[in-house]
Amino acid sequence: MSKAGRENFPVASRLLPRRYRRDLLAIYGFARSVDDIGDDTPPRERLALLEAVDTDLVRLYAGRSPRSWAVEGLTRTIREHAIPAEPFHLLVEANRRDQTVTRYETFDDLLGYCALSANPVGRLVLHVFGAVTESRLASSDRVCSALQIIEHCQDVGEDLGRGRIYLPGEDLRRFGCPEDHLAAPVTSPQLRDVLAFQVSRAERMLAEGSGLIASLAGFARLAVAGYVAGGHATVTALKHARHDVLGQAVRPRRARLLTAWARILMTKE
């Protein structure tokens, strides 16, 4: 949970009532714990540990007491908002995939991964606020995939250290960027071009999701606007850094995030 403050966006803003913050943090705690299993536990133990989480979810939805703290922490949230099990299982599946798939050839392939690793979180958020509709789910998926792509651009070096590349292979070749450029101490011009291309894609996807915010009201609008604002602020940070993500840590400034958040909330469709 201590990692929530290091995300690009406000996970559970203090502007929200306590009941919403509690539920959003429970979801974040589950998602982060699953990610930590997939990234930081001994590799030979990861699949078994992920399977145990999946089994624990089945146990919870069957009305039995879960065994792990992350799943147990979801009990009240799931019950109060009638949240289906599928988004949680998809987050586990994303981390299973990380153990066997380390490269993505096309952007569509990468979006398929985002459908497991990012989009379920947005769907869970909509359930917390009782704001689920088909059109909102589709817009939320675009926003969440964009946020995931932006994070991949920030974390190129960190991801490579785990043996993974989330930049499409066809785009690396298109811009003449061999994989060893991702391991260099400085960001090459070719890699900067690849990152600029991905960031522009993500920025367009964030814009496509603007209708989601316009369709929401009250605290749901406030929360989702904060997530989108974090994406825009990070895009700005990457552009100001000229997409140099290997020579420095690129993170959004709080002032930029707050400015983007206010602007989004004041915008009317």
Backbone hydrogen bonds in HBPLUS format (Angstrom, degrees):
<---DONOR---> <-ACCEPTOR-->    atom                        ^
c    i                          cat <-CA-CA->   ^        H-A-AA   ^      H-
h    n   atom  resd res      DA  || num        DHA   H-A  angle D-A-AA Bond
n    s   type  num  typ     dist DA aas  dist angle  dist       angle   num
A0004-ALA N   A0001-MET O   3.09 MM   3  5.59 165.5  2.12 115.3 119.9     1
A0006-ARG N   A0003-LYS O   2.93 MM   3  5.36 157.7  1.98 113.7 121.2     2
A0007-GLU N   A0004-ALA O   3.30 MM   3  5.63 168.3  2.31 113.0 114.7     3
A0016-LEU N   A0013-SER O   3.06 MM   3  5.68 165.3  2.08 114.7 119.4     4
A0020-TYR N   A0017-PRO O   3.12 MM   3  5.64 127.5  2.41 111.5 123.2     5
A0021-ARG N   A0017-PRO O   3.13 MM   4  6.42 164.3  2.16 155.3 160.3     6
A0022-ARG N   A0018-ARG O   2.87 MM   4  6.01 161.7  1.90 154.1 158.4     7
A0023-ASP N   A0019-ARG O   3.33 MM   4  6.47 159.2  2.37 136.6 141.3     8
A0024-LEU N   A0020-TYR O   2.90 MM   4  6.09 167.1  1.92 157.9 161.6     9
A0025-LEU N   A0021-ARG O   2.91 MM   4  5.98 157.2  1.96 149.1 155.3    10
A0026-ALA N   A0022-ARG O   3.01 MM   4  6.19 142.6  2.16 139.0 149.3    11
A0027-ILE N   A0023-ASP O   3.08 MM   4  6.38 157.7  2.13 148.8 153.5    12
A0028-TYR N   A0024-LEU O   2.91 MM   4  6.13 160.4  1.95 145.1 151.3    13
A0029-GLY N   A0025-LEU O   2.76 MM   4  5.84 158.6  1.81 143.5 149.8    14
A0030-PHE N   A0026-ALA O   3.06 MM   4  6.31 152.0  2.14 142.0 148.7    15
A0031-ALA N   A0027-ILE O   2.95 MM   4  6.22 174.1  1.96 157.5 158.5    16
A0032-ARG N   A0028-TYR O   2.79 MM   4  5.91 166.1  1.81 158.5 162.5    17
A0033-SER N   A0029-GLY O   3.00 MM   4  5.99 154.6  2.07 138.1 145.4    18
A0034-VAL N   A0030-PHE O   3.03 MM   4  6.27 158.4  2.08 155.2 160.5    19
A0035-ASP N   A0031-ALA O   3.01 MM   4  6.24 157.5  2.06 144.7 151.3    20
A0036-ASP N   A0032-ARG O   2.86 MM   4  6.07 155.8  1.92 149.8 156.4    21
A0037-ILE N   A0033-SER O   3.04 MM   4  6.31 148.6  2.14 141.3 149.2    22
A0038-GLY N   A0034-VAL O   3.02 MM   4  6.34 162.1  2.05 149.5 154.0    23
A0039-ASP N   A0035-ASP O   2.86 MM   4  6.04 130.1  2.12 144.5 158.7    24
A0040-ASP N   A0036-ASP O   2.75 MM   4  5.29 163.0  1.77 143.5 149.4    25
A0045-GLU N   A0042-PRO O   2.82 MM   3  5.50 157.2  1.88 127.1 134.6    26
A0046-ARG N   A0043-PRO O   3.32 MM   3  5.38 152.6  2.40 103.0 110.5    27
A0049-LEU N   A0045-GLU O   3.03 MM   4  6.20 159.0  2.07 156.2 162.9    28
A0050-LEU N   A0046-ARG O   2.86 MM   4  6.10 159.0  1.91 157.9 163.8    29
A0051-GLU N   A0047-LEU O   2.93 MM   4  6.08 152.9  2.00 143.1 150.9    30
A0052-ALA N   A0048-ALA O   2.98 MM   4  6.22 144.4  2.11 140.6 150.2    31
A0053-VAL N   A0049-LEU O   3.11 MM   4  6.48 147.3  2.22 142.8 150.7    32
A0054-ASP N   A0050-LEU O   3.01 MM   4  6.33 162.5  2.04 151.0 155.4    33
A0055-THR N   A0051-GLU O   2.91 MM   4  6.14 158.9  1.95 147.8 153.6    34
A0056-ASP N   A0052-ALA O   2.91 MM   4  6.08 146.3  2.02 139.3 148.9    35
A0057-LEU N   A0053-VAL O   2.95 MM   4  6.30 147.5  2.05 150.3 158.7    36
A0058-VAL N   A0054-ASP O   3.12 MM   4  6.50 157.3  2.17 147.8 153.4    37
A0059-ARG N   A0055-THR O   2.93 MM   4  6.21 153.4  2.00 144.8 152.7    38
A0060-LEU N   A0056-ASP O   2.92 MM   4  6.20 155.9  1.97 147.2 153.0    39
A0061-TYR N   A0057-LEU O   2.95 MM   4  6.23 168.2  1.97 158.1 160.1    40
A0062-ALA N   A0058-VAL O   2.98 MM   4  6.09 124.8  2.30 138.4 152.6    41
A0062-ALA N   A0059-ARG O   3.20 MM   3  5.10 137.8  2.39  93.6 105.6    42
A0064-ARG N   A0059-ARG O   2.94 MM   5  5.27 154.7  2.00 162.5 154.2    43
A0063-GLY N   A0060-LEU O   2.98 MM   3  5.26 158.9  2.03 109.8 114.9    44
A0072-GLU N   A0068-SER O   2.92 MM   4  6.04 163.5  1.95 152.7 158.3    45
A0073-GLY N   A0069-TRP O   2.86 MM   4  5.91 146.3  1.98 142.1 150.2    46
A0074-LEU N   A0071-VAL O   2.98 MM   3  5.32 155.1  2.05 109.8 117.8    47
A0075-THR N   A0072-GLU O   3.14 MM   3  5.49 161.6  2.17 113.4 118.9    48
A0078-ILE N   A0074-LEU O   2.85 MM   4  5.92 171.0  1.86 174.4 175.5    49
A0079-ARG N   A0075-THR O   3.08 MM   4  6.21 161.7  2.12 147.9 153.4    50
A0080-GLU N   A0076-ARG O   2.87 MM   4  5.97 167.9  1.89 155.0 158.1    51
A0081-HIS N   A0077-THR O   3.15 MM   4  6.13 149.5  2.25 144.2 151.1    52
A0082-ALA N   A0078-ILE O   2.89 MM   4  5.43 113.1  2.35 139.0 149.8    53
A0083-ILE N   A0078-ILE O   3.27 MM   5  4.93 148.2  2.38 125.7 134.0    54
A0088-PHE N   A0085-ALA O   3.06 MM   3  5.67 124.5  2.38 119.7 132.6    55
A0089-HIS N   A0085-ALA O   3.20 MM   4  6.46 160.5  2.24 153.9 159.8    56
A0090-LEU N   A0086-GLU O   2.91 MM   4  6.15 153.9  1.98 159.2 167.1    57
A0091-LEU N   A0087-PRO O   3.19 MM   4  6.45 149.0  2.29 142.0 148.8    58
A0092-VAL N   A0088-PHE O   3.26 MM   4  6.64 149.9  2.36 144.2 151.8    59
A0093-GLU N   A0089-HIS O   2.93 MM   4  6.24 155.8  1.99 147.1 154.4    60
A0094-ALA N   A0090-LEU O   2.91 MM   4  6.20 147.3  2.01 148.5 156.6    61
A0095-ASN N   A0092-VAL O   3.11 MM   3  5.38 121.7  2.47 101.1 114.5    62
A0096-ARG N   A0092-VAL O   3.03 MM   4  6.43 141.3  2.19 143.9 155.7    63
A0097-ARG N   A0093-GLU O   2.90 MM   4  6.19 159.6  1.95 153.0 157.7    64
A0098-ASP N   A0094-ALA O   3.09 MM   4  6.40 146.0  2.21 138.7 147.9    65
A0099-GLN N   A0096-ARG O   3.00 MM   3  5.45 147.8  2.11 108.2 117.8    66
A0100-THR N   A0097-ARG O   2.97 MM   3  5.46 153.9  2.04 115.1 122.8    67
A0101-VAL N   A0097-ARG O   2.75 MM   4  5.61 165.1  1.77 177.2 177.4    68
A0165-ILE N   A0102-THR O   2.92 MM  63  6.06 156.6  1.98 152.5 159.1    69
A0169-GLY N   A0104-TYR O   2.78 MM  65  6.13 153.5  1.85 141.6 150.8    70
A0170-GLU N   A0105-GLU O   2.96 MM  65  5.77 165.9  1.98 153.1 153.1    71
A0110-LEU N   A0106-THR O   3.12 MM   4  6.51 152.0  2.21 142.7 149.9    72
A0111-LEU N   A0107-PHE O   2.88 MM   4  6.24 153.2  1.96 149.8 157.5    73
A0112-GLY N   A0108-ASP O   2.99 MM   4  6.26 142.6  2.13 141.1 151.0    74
A0112-GLY N   A0109-ASP O   3.12 MM   3  5.07 122.1  2.48  91.2 105.9    75
A0113-TYR N   A0109-ASP O   3.20 MM   4  6.65 142.3  2.35 140.6 150.0    76
A0113-TYR N   A0110-LEU O   3.01 MM   3  5.09 122.1  2.36  96.4 110.9    77
A0114-CYS N   A0110-LEU O   2.94 MM   4  6.34 156.0  2.00 149.5 156.7    78
A0115-ALA N   A0111-LEU O   2.96 MM   4  6.19 137.9  2.14 141.6 152.1    79
A0116-LEU N   A0113-TYR O   2.90 MM   3  5.36 150.6  1.98 110.6 120.0    80
A0117-SER N   A0113-TYR O   2.94 MM   4  6.21 161.4  1.97 152.4 158.5    81
A0118-ALA N   A0114-CYS O   2.89 MM   4  5.10 162.1  1.92 134.3 138.2    82
A0119-ASN N   A0114-CYS O   3.01 MM   5  6.28 166.8  2.03 157.2 161.5    83
A0121-VAL N   A0118-ALA O   2.99 MM   3  5.66 137.8  2.17 119.1 129.5    84
A0123-ARG N   A0119-ASN O   3.20 MM   4  6.51 157.6  2.25 152.7 159.2    85
A0124-LEU N   A0120-PRO O   2.93 MM   4  6.18 149.2  2.03 145.0 153.3    86
A0125-VAL N   A0121-VAL O   2.96 MM   4  6.29 152.8  2.04 150.2 157.7    87
A0126-LEU N   A0122-GLY O   3.08 MM   4  6.38 158.2  2.13 148.4 153.2    88
A0127-HIS N   A0123-ARG O   3.10 MM   4  6.40 149.6  2.20 141.8 150.0    89
A0128-VAL N   A0124-LEU O   3.01 MM   4  6.35 152.0  2.09 147.8 155.1    90
A0129-PHE N   A0125-VAL O   3.21 MM   4  6.58 149.7  2.31 148.7 155.9    91
A0131-ALA N   A0126-LEU O   2.87 MM   5  5.03 172.6  1.87 152.2 151.5    92
A0130-GLY N   A0127-HIS O   3.04 MM   3  4.90 158.3  2.09 101.3 107.9    93
A0137-LEU N   A0133-THR O   2.94 MM   4  6.13 155.9  1.99 152.1 158.8    94
A0138-ALA N   A0134-GLU O   3.12 MM   4  6.38 158.4  2.17 149.1 153.8    95
A0139-SER N   A0135-SER O   3.11 MM   4  6.37 160.8  2.15 147.4 152.3    96
A0140-SER N   A0136-ARG O   2.79 MM   4  5.88 158.6  1.84 150.0 156.8    97
A0141-ASP N   A0137-LEU O   2.97 MM   4  6.16 150.2  2.06 144.7 151.9    98
A0142-ARG N   A0138-ALA O   3.34 MM   4  6.68 152.1  2.42 142.2 148.0    99
A0143-VAL N   A0139-SER O   3.10 MM   4  6.43 162.6  2.13 153.0 157.3   100
A0144-CYS N   A0140-SER O   2.87 MM   4  6.06 169.7  1.88 157.5 160.3   101
A0145-SER N   A0141-ASP O   2.95 MM   4  6.02 160.3  1.99 147.4 152.9   102
A0146-ALA N   A0142-ARG O   3.01 MM   4  6.15 156.0  2.07 143.8 150.7   103
A0147-LEU N   A0143-VAL O   2.95 MM   4  6.27 158.1  2.00 152.1 157.8   104
A0148-GLN N   A0144-CYS O   2.99 MM   4  6.22 152.9  2.07 145.5 152.7   105
A0149-ILE N   A0145-SER O   2.94 MM   4  6.21 159.0  1.99 151.8 157.0   106
A0150-ILE N   A0146-ALA O   2.97 MM   4  6.21 160.7  2.01 153.5 158.6   107
A0151-GLU N   A0147-LEU O   3.07 MM   4  6.29 156.0  2.13 142.4 148.6   108
A0152-HIS N   A0148-GLN O   2.93 MM   4  6.24 152.3  2.01 147.8 155.8   109
A0153-CYS N   A0149-ILE O   3.01 MM   4  6.34 148.8  2.11 146.2 154.3   110
A0154-GLN N   A0150-ILE O   3.10 MM   4  6.47 149.9  2.19 146.2 154.2   111
A0155-ASP N   A0151-GLU O   3.01 MM   4  6.16 150.4  2.10 149.6 157.5   112
A0159-ASP N   A0155-ASP O   2.83 MM   4  5.92 167.5  1.84 162.1 165.3   113
A0160-LEU N   A0156-VAL O   3.00 MM   4  6.18 159.3  2.04 147.5 153.4   114
A0161-GLY N   A0157-GLY O   3.00 MM   4  6.23 147.8  2.11 144.1 152.8   115
A0162-ARG N   A0159-ASP O   2.93 MM   3  5.20 143.0  2.07 103.0 114.4   116
A0164-ARG N   A0159-ASP O   2.99 MM   5  5.27 164.4  2.01 140.1 135.8   117
A0163-GLY N   A0160-LEU O   2.79 MM   3  4.78 158.3  1.83 107.7 112.9   118
A0171-ASP N   A0168-PRO O   3.03 MM   3  5.37 130.7  2.28 104.5 117.4   119
A0172-LEU N   A0168-PRO O   3.10 MM   4  6.50 152.8  2.17 152.1 160.3   120
A0173-ARG N   A0169-GLY O   3.09 MM   4  6.37 161.3  2.12 152.3 156.4   121
A0174-ARG N   A0170-GLU O   2.99 MM   4  6.06 149.1  2.08 132.6 141.9   122
A0175-PHE N   A0171-ASP O   3.14 MM   4  6.30 151.1  2.23 147.0 151.3   123
A0177-CYS N   A0172-LEU O   2.75 MM   5  4.91 172.2  1.75 157.9 155.1   124
A0176-GLY N   A0173-ARG O   3.03 MM   3  4.88 162.8  2.06 103.8 108.5   125
A0181-HIS N   A0178-PRO O   3.04 MM   3  5.80 160.7  2.08 121.3 127.0   126
A0182-LEU N   A0179-GLU O   2.96 MM   3  5.63 153.3  2.03 119.3 126.3   127
A0183-ALA N   A0180-ASP O   3.18 MM   3  5.32 152.8  2.25 102.0 110.0   128
A0184-ALA N   A0181-HIS O   3.30 MM   3  5.22 164.7  2.33 101.2 105.4   129
A0192-ARG N   A0188-SER O   2.92 MM   4  6.20 159.2  1.97 154.6 161.1   130
A0193-ASP N   A0189-PRO O   3.01 MM   4  6.25 148.8  2.11 143.4 151.2   131
A0194-VAL N   A0190-GLN O   3.10 MM   4  6.47 153.1  2.18 144.5 151.5   132
A0195-LEU N   A0191-LEU O   2.91 MM   4  6.18 165.5  1.93 156.4 159.8   133
A0196-ALA N   A0192-ARG O   2.83 MM   4  6.01 159.7  1.87 149.3 155.2   134
A0197-PHE N   A0193-ASP O   3.03 MM   4  6.19 152.6  2.10 143.8 150.7   135
A0198-GLN N   A0194-VAL O   3.03 MM   4  6.37 157.3  2.08 150.4 156.3   136
A0199-VAL N   A0195-LEU O   2.83 MM   4  6.02 165.0  1.85 157.1 161.4   137
A0200-SER N   A0196-ALA O   2.99 MM   4  6.12 154.8  2.05 142.8 149.3   138
A0201-ARG N   A0197-PHE O   3.15 MM   4  6.39 150.5  2.24 141.2 148.9   139
A0202-ALA N   A0198-GLN O   2.94 MM   4  6.27 161.1  1.98 152.5 157.3   140
A0203-GLU N   A0199-VAL O   2.84 MM   4  6.05 153.7  1.91 148.8 156.4   141
A0204-ARG N   A0200-SER O   3.12 MM   4  6.32 155.1  2.18 142.9 148.3   142
A0205-MET N   A0201-ARG O   3.06 MM   4  6.39 152.4  2.14 146.5 154.6   143
A0206-LEU N   A0202-ALA O   2.90 MM   4  6.22 151.8  1.98 150.4 157.7   144
A0207-ALA N   A0203-GLU O   3.07 MM   4  6.35 156.2  2.13 144.4 150.7   145
A0208-GLU N   A0204-ARG O   2.94 MM   4  6.24 147.5  2.05 143.9 153.1   146
A0209-GLY N   A0205-MET O   3.19 MM   4  6.46 130.5  2.45 137.0 149.0   147
A0209-GLY N   A0206-LEU O   3.04 MM   3  5.17 136.0  2.24  97.6 110.3   148
A0210-SER N   A0207-ALA O   3.07 MM   3  5.29 166.1  2.09 112.7 115.1   149
A0212-LEU N   A0209-GLY O   2.94 MM   3  5.48 146.7  2.05 113.4 122.9   150
A0214-ALA N   A0210-SER O   3.32 MM   4  6.66 164.0  2.34 150.2 154.5   151
A0215-SER N   A0211-GLY O   3.04 MM   4  6.17 134.3  2.26 139.0 149.9   152
A0215-SER N   A0212-LEU O   3.15 MM   3  5.24 132.6  2.38  96.1 108.8   153
A0216-LEU N   A0213-ILE O   3.07 MM   3  5.28 155.8  2.13 107.8 115.4   154
A0221-ARG N   A0217-ALA O   3.41 MM   4  4.89 160.4  2.45 104.9 107.8   155
A0222-LEU N   A0218-GLY O   3.15 MM   4  6.49 158.1  2.20 147.0 153.5   156
A0223-ALA N   A0219-PHE O   2.95 MM   4  6.11 166.7  1.97 149.7 152.4   157
A0224-VAL N   A0220-ALA O   3.03 MM   4  6.13 175.5  2.03 155.8 157.0   158
A0225-ALA N   A0221-ARG O   2.94 MM   4  5.87 156.6  2.00 145.1 152.3   159
A0226-GLY N   A0222-LEU O   3.17 MM   4  6.36 143.7  2.31 138.6 147.6   160
A0226-GLY N   A0223-ALA O   3.04 MM   3  5.17 123.1  2.38  96.9 111.4   161
A0227-TYR N   A0223-ALA O   3.21 MM   4  6.66 145.1  2.33 145.4 154.5   162
A0227-TYR N   A0224-VAL O   3.11 MM   3  5.12 120.1  2.49  95.1 109.4   163
A0228-VAL N   A0224-VAL O   3.04 MM   4  6.37 166.8  2.06 157.1 159.7   164
A0229-ALA N   A0225-ALA O   2.82 MM   4  5.92 157.0  1.87 145.7 153.1   165
A0230-GLY N   A0226-GLY O   3.03 MM   4  6.17 149.2  2.12 138.3 145.8   166
A0231-GLY N   A0227-TYR O   3.20 MM   4  6.58 147.2  2.31 142.3 150.6   167
A0231-GLY N   A0228-VAL O   3.03 MM   3  5.08 119.2  2.42  95.8 111.0   168
A0232-HIS N   A0228-VAL O   3.00 MM   4  6.41 160.9  2.04 155.8 160.0   169
A0233-ALA N   A0229-ALA O   2.83 MM   4  6.02 161.3  1.87 154.0 159.5   170
A0234-THR N   A0230-GLY O   3.02 MM   4  6.11 147.5  2.13 138.9 147.2   171
A0235-VAL N   A0231-GLY O   2.96 MM   4  6.23 154.6  2.03 149.4 156.6   172
A0236-THR N   A0232-HIS O   2.99 MM   4  6.27 158.9  2.04 148.4 153.6   173
A0237-ALA N   A0233-ALA O   3.01 MM   4  6.25 152.4  2.08 139.0 146.6   174
A0238-LEU N   A0234-THR O   2.89 MM   4  6.16 157.6  1.94 151.5 156.8   175
A0239-LYS N   A0235-VAL O   2.96 MM   4  6.23 157.9  2.01 150.8 156.9   176
A0240-HIS N   A0236-THR O   2.90 MM   4  6.12 162.7  1.93 152.8 157.5   177
A0241-ALA N   A0237-ALA O   2.99 MM   4  6.14 142.7  2.13 141.1 151.1   178
A0243-HIS N   A0238-LEU O   2.83 MM   5  5.01 163.1  1.86 164.7 160.4   179
A0242-ARG N   A0239-LYS O   2.92 MM   3  4.88 156.1  1.98 105.0 111.3   180
A0244-ASP N   A0241-ALA O   3.09 MM   3  5.61 150.6  2.18 112.3 119.7   181
A0257-LEU N   A0253-ARG O   3.03 MM   4  6.36 158.1  2.08 153.6 160.1   182
A0258-LEU N   A0254-ARG O   2.89 MM   4  6.17 166.3  1.91 158.2 161.0   183
A0259-THR N   A0255-ALA O   2.94 MM   4  6.10 156.4  2.00 145.4 152.2   184
A0260-ALA N   A0256-ARG O   2.92 MM   4  6.08 164.9  1.94 150.0 154.0   185
A0261-TRP N   A0257-LEU O   2.83 MM   4  6.01 155.8  1.89 150.1 157.7   186
A0262-ALA N   A0258-LEU O   2.95 MM   4  6.15 165.2  1.98 149.1 152.1   187
A0263-ARG N   A0259-THR O   2.98 MM   4  6.18 162.2  2.01 149.3 154.6   188
A0264-ILE N   A0260-ALA O   2.95 MM   4  6.12 160.7  1.99 150.2 154.8   189
A0265-LEU N   A0261-TRP O   3.04 MM   4  6.26 160.5  2.07 150.5 155.8   190
A0266-MET N   A0262-ALA O   3.03 MM   4  6.22 142.0  2.18 145.3 155.2   191
A0267-THR N   A0263-ARG O   3.11 MM   4  6.22 120.4  2.48 138.2 152.5   192
A0267-THR N   A0264-ILE O   3.21 MM   3  5.18 146.3  2.33  97.5 107.3   193
